[in-house]
Amino acid sequence: MRQIQMTKLTEKVYKVYITYYTDGSYYIGFTAKYGTALATYFGSNTIRDKLVSHKDIVFTSKSKATAKLFELLLQLSRLDSSWCVNSMLNVRVRKEHMKDLPKFKLTFEDDKYNNKDKQ
């Protein structure tokens, strides 16, 4: 009987990233990509006329749901920022349709995730 050799699957790591542009604007995204694929990946971001400054991985998780939820929380915490170019949130609701919601503020315990721009 022939033995089938199984390759061991590596455990995926899900990432929440921020792509910064040279004009100061940024895009918040989520992916499981790594290496060269991650460097060239821009998610659902359709902006093509801006120059990319750099991309930061701000959160990683082995849980897809946890990473997606963190992406949503980060997007919501920056909903009013004119620098954030996300027009589609993780839950697939356009932020323009959320303008009538009562104002709220999300604050992370770790200050490095909190919105620093004042626009």
GROMACS elastic network, one bead per residue, 0.5 to 0.9 nm:
[ bonds ]
;  ai    aj funct       b0    kb
    6     9     6  0.89453   500
    9    12     6  0.87442   500
   11    62     6  0.74624   500
   12    32     6  0.65511   500
   12    33     6  0.87031   500
   12    61     6  0.87121   500
   12    62     6  0.62303   500
   12    63     6  0.85209   500
   12    64     6  0.87740   500
   13    31     6  0.86741   500
   13    32     6  0.58421   500
   13    33     6  0.82753   500
   13    34     6  0.87219   500
   13    60     6  0.65178   500
   13    61     6  0.57094   500
   13    63     6  0.75690   500
   13    64     6  0.80695   500
   14    30     6  0.72198   500
   14    31     6  0.57658   500
   14    33     6  0.77358   500
   14    59     6  0.83025   500
   14    60     6  0.55384   500
   14    61     6  0.52708   500
   14    62     6  0.59313   500
   14    63     6  0.69048   500
   14    64     6  0.59478   500
   14    66     6  0.88318   500
   14    67     6  0.61591   500
   14    68     6  0.84808   500
   15    29     6  0.82286   500
   15    30     6  0.55936   500
   15    31     6  0.53445   500
   15    32     6  0.59443   500
   15    33     6  0.80144   500
   15    57     6  0.64620   500
   15    58     6  0.75549   500
   15    59     6  0.57532   500
   15    61     6  0.66364   500
   15    62     6  0.88606   500
   15    64     6  0.87475   500
   15    67     6  0.65177   500
   15    68     6  0.87282   500
   15    71     6  0.88809   500
   16    28     6  0.72305   500
   16    29     6  0.56345   500
   16    31     6  0.66347   500
   16    32     6  0.88669   500
   16    56     6  0.85987   500
   16    57     6  0.59268   500
   16    58     6  0.58394   500
   16    59     6  0.51168   500
   16    60     6  0.63772   500
   16    61     6  0.87764   500
   16    67     6  0.64257   500
   16    68     6  0.77094   500
   16    70     6  0.74686   500
   16    71     6  0.58830   500
   17    27     6  0.81647   500
   17    28     6  0.58035   500
   17    29     6  0.52732   500
   17    30     6  0.61795   500
   17    31     6  0.79929   500
   17    55     6  0.66954   500
   17    56     6  0.54506   500
   17    58     6  0.54671   500
   17    59     6  0.70558   500
   17    60     6  0.89172   500
   17    71     6  0.82733   500
   18    26     6  0.64275   500
   18    27     6  0.54630   500
   18    29     6  0.62738   500
   18    30     6  0.88562   500
   18    54     6  0.84207   500
   18    55     6  0.55972   500
   18    56     6  0.53097   500
   18    57     6  0.65696   500
   18    58     6  0.70936   500
   19    25     6  0.85698   500
   19    26     6  0.53929   500
   19    27     6  0.50946   500
   19    28     6  0.65457   500
   19    29     6  0.78939   500
   19    42     6  0.77872   500
   19    52     6  0.70778   500
   19    53     6  0.76339   500
   19    54     6  0.59793   500
   19    56     6  0.65220   500
   19    57     6  0.88527   500
   20    23     6  0.83824   500
   20    24     6  0.66581   500
   20    25     6  0.60869   500
   20    27     6  0.66378   500
   20    28     6  0.89694   500
   20    51     6  0.88179   500
   20    52     6  0.60523   500
   20    53     6  0.54234   500
   20    54     6  0.53627   500
   20    55     6  0.59619   500
   20    56     6  0.80156   500
   21    24     6  0.55519   500
   21    25     6  0.54095   500
   21    26     6  0.58001   500
   21    27     6  0.83719   500
   21    50     6  0.64502   500
   21    51     6  0.56308   500
   21    54     6  0.70065   500
   21    55     6  0.88403   500
   22    25     6  0.73783   500
   22    50     6  0.73972   500
   22    51     6  0.57567   500
   22    52     6  0.59658   500
   22    54     6  0.84834   500
   23    26     6  0.88006   500
   23    50     6  0.77584   500
   23    51     6  0.79272   500
   23    52     6  0.88883   500
   23    53     6  0.85810   500
   24    53     6  0.87136   500
   24    83     6  0.67202   500
   25    82     6  0.79177   500
   25    84     6  0.58004   500
   25    85     6  0.66471   500
   26    83     6  0.61649   500
   26    84     6  0.51487   500
   26    85     6  0.60028   500
   26    86     6  0.80521   500
   27    42     6  0.84759   500
   27    45     6  0.72711   500
   27    83     6  0.86246   500
   27    84     6  0.58871   500
   27    85     6  0.54821   500
   27    86     6  0.56551   500
   28    45     6  0.89225   500
   28    71     6  0.71207   500
   28    74     6  0.76927   500
   28    75     6  0.66655   500
   28    84     6  0.77290   500
   28    85     6  0.82231   500
   28    86     6  0.67145   500
   29    42     6  0.74806   500
   29    43     6  0.63317   500
   29    44     6  0.80826   500
   29    45     6  0.83250   500
   29    71     6  0.66733   500
   29    75     6  0.88108   500
   29    86     6  0.85907   500
   29    90     6  0.85025   500
   30    43     6  0.72757   500
   30    67     6  0.73365   500
   30    68     6  0.67365   500
   30    71     6  0.65268   500
   30    90     6  0.86431   500
   31    34     6  0.84507   500
   31    38     6  0.78223   500
   31    41     6  0.84786   500
   31    43     6  0.75465   500
   31    67     6  0.88538   500
   31    68     6  0.89886   500
   32    38     6  0.81220   500
   32    64     6  0.84989   500
   33    36     6  0.85480   500
   33    37     6  0.59509   500
   33    39     6  0.87696   500
   33    41     6  0.79587   500
   34    37     6  0.57635   500
   34    39     6  0.75961   500
   35    38     6  0.53851   500
   35    39     6  0.64545   500
   35    40     6  0.89980   500
   36    39     6  0.50365   500
   36    40     6  0.63727   500
   36    41     6  0.85250   500
   37    40     6  0.54530   500
   37    41     6  0.59838   500
   38    41     6  0.50443   500
   38    42     6  0.81361   500
   39    42     6  0.83397   500
   39    55     6  0.78356   500
   42    45     6  0.56872   500
   42    46     6  0.81214   500
   43    46     6  0.82399   500
   44    86     6  0.88188   500
   44    88     6  0.80018   500
   45    48     6  0.84195   500
   45    85     6  0.82680   500
   45    86     6  0.71716   500
   45    87     6  0.84434   500
   45    88     6  0.86695   500
   47    50     6  0.65952   500
   47    85     6  0.84586   500
   48    51     6  0.80478   500
   52    55     6  0.79640   500
   57    60     6  0.74632   500
   58   113     6  0.79077   500
   59    67     6  0.72891   500
   59    70     6  0.78010   500
   59    71     6  0.85619   500
   60    63     6  0.86914   500
   60    67     6  0.66608   500
   61    64     6  0.70048   500
   61    65     6  0.89165   500
   61    66     6  0.67693   500
   61    67     6  0.57971   500
   62    66     6  0.81687   500
   62    67     6  0.80308   500
   63    66     6  0.52957   500
   63    67     6  0.63514   500
   63    68     6  0.86792   500
   64    67     6  0.52393   500
   64    68     6  0.61138   500
   64    69     6  0.85558   500
   65    68     6  0.51247   500
   65    69     6  0.60527   500
   65    70     6  0.85462   500
   66    69     6  0.51283   500
   66    70     6  0.61517   500
   66    71     6  0.86129   500
   67    70     6  0.50643   500
   67    71     6  0.61685   500
   67    72     6  0.86764   500
   68    71     6  0.50039   500
   68    72     6  0.62642   500
   68    73     6  0.86898   500
   68    90     6  0.69828   500
   69    72     6  0.50473   500
   69    73     6  0.61974   500
   69    74     6  0.85929   500
   69    90     6  0.80624   500
   70    73     6  0.50254   500
   70    74     6  0.60760   500
   70    75     6  0.84862   500
   71    74     6  0.51679   500
   71    75     6  0.61205   500
   71    76     6  0.85800   500
   71    89     6  0.86053   500
   71    90     6  0.70064   500
   72    75     6  0.50285   500
   72    76     6  0.60386   500
   72    77     6  0.85002   500
   72    89     6  0.66103   500
   72    90     6  0.54964   500
   72    91     6  0.73691   500
   73    76     6  0.50332   500
   73    77     6  0.60312   500
   73    78     6  0.86995   500
   73   106     6  0.78450   500
   74    77     6  0.50958   500
   74    78     6  0.65286   500
   74    79     6  0.87095   500
   74   106     6  0.86465   500
   74   113     6  0.73922   500
   74   114     6  0.80879   500
   74   115     6  0.86041   500
   75    78     6  0.52994   500
   75    79     6  0.60376   500
   75    84     6  0.83309   500
   75    86     6  0.77680   500
   75    89     6  0.67989   500
   75    90     6  0.81547   500
   76    80     6  0.83841   500
   76    89     6  0.81935   500
   76    95     6  0.88634   500
   76   105     6  0.87243   500
   76   106     6  0.75898   500
   77    80     6  0.80372   500
   77    81     6  0.88489   500
   77   104     6  0.86831   500
   77   105     6  0.66660   500
   77   106     6  0.52732   500
   77   107     6  0.74449   500
   77   108     6  0.89885   500
   77   113     6  0.89901   500
   77   114     6  0.72816   500
   77   115     6  0.67206   500
   78    81     6  0.53267   500
   78    82     6  0.87167   500
   78    83     6  0.87351   500
   78    84     6  0.68277   500
   78   106     6  0.87787   500
   78   114     6  0.84249   500
   78   115     6  0.61328   500
   78   117     6  0.88993   500
   79    82     6  0.83349   500
   79    84     6  0.74952   500
   79    86     6  0.86914   500
   79    95     6  0.70658   500
   80    83     6  0.88109   500
   80    84     6  0.81901   500
   80    99     6  0.88440   500
   80   119     6  0.73323   500
   81    84     6  0.55630   500
   81    85     6  0.86357   500
   81   115     6  0.84504   500
   81   117     6  0.71949   500
   81   118     6  0.75350   500
   81   119     6  0.54639   500
   82    85     6  0.73337   500
   82   119     6  0.61668   500
   83   117     6  0.80263   500
   83   119     6  0.77848   500
   84    87     6  0.84868   500
   86    89     6  0.68262   500
   86    94     6  0.89410   500
   86    95     6  0.82292   500
   87    93     6  0.86942   500
   87    94     6  0.58780   500
   87    95     6  0.60663   500
   87    96     6  0.76161   500
   88    91     6  0.80088   500
   88    92     6  0.57884   500
   88    93     6  0.61721   500
   88    95     6  0.66201   500
   89    92     6  0.52259   500
   89    93     6  0.57954   500
   89    94     6  0.63620   500
   89    95     6  0.68871   500
   90    93     6  0.76213   500
   91    94     6  0.87874   500
   93    96     6  0.85201   500
   93    97     6  0.72684   500
   93    98     6  0.79651   500
   94    97     6  0.55334   500
   94    98     6  0.70906   500
   95    98     6  0.50772   500
   95    99     6  0.69119   500
   96    99     6  0.57103   500
   96   100     6  0.88878   500
   97   100     6  0.73661   500
   97   101     6  0.88568   500
   98   101     6  0.56250   500
   99   102     6  0.81833   500
   99   103     6  0.87024   500
  100   103     6  0.85253   500
  101   104     6  0.84969   500
  106   114     6  0.80048   500
  107   110     6  0.84917   500
  107   111     6  0.78363   500
  107   113     6  0.82869   500
  107   114     6  0.61324   500
  107   115     6  0.84967   500
  108   111     6  0.60978   500
  108   112     6  0.82116   500
  108   113     6  0.63049   500
  108   114     6  0.60228   500
  109   112     6  0.87672   500
  109   113     6  0.84020   500
  109   114     6  0.85703   500
  110   113     6  0.62665   500
  110   114     6  0.76272   500
  111   114     6  0.52309   500
  111   115     6  0.85734   500
  112   115     6  0.83043   500
  112   116     6  0.88924   500
  113   116     6  0.88068   500
  115   118     6  0.81103   500
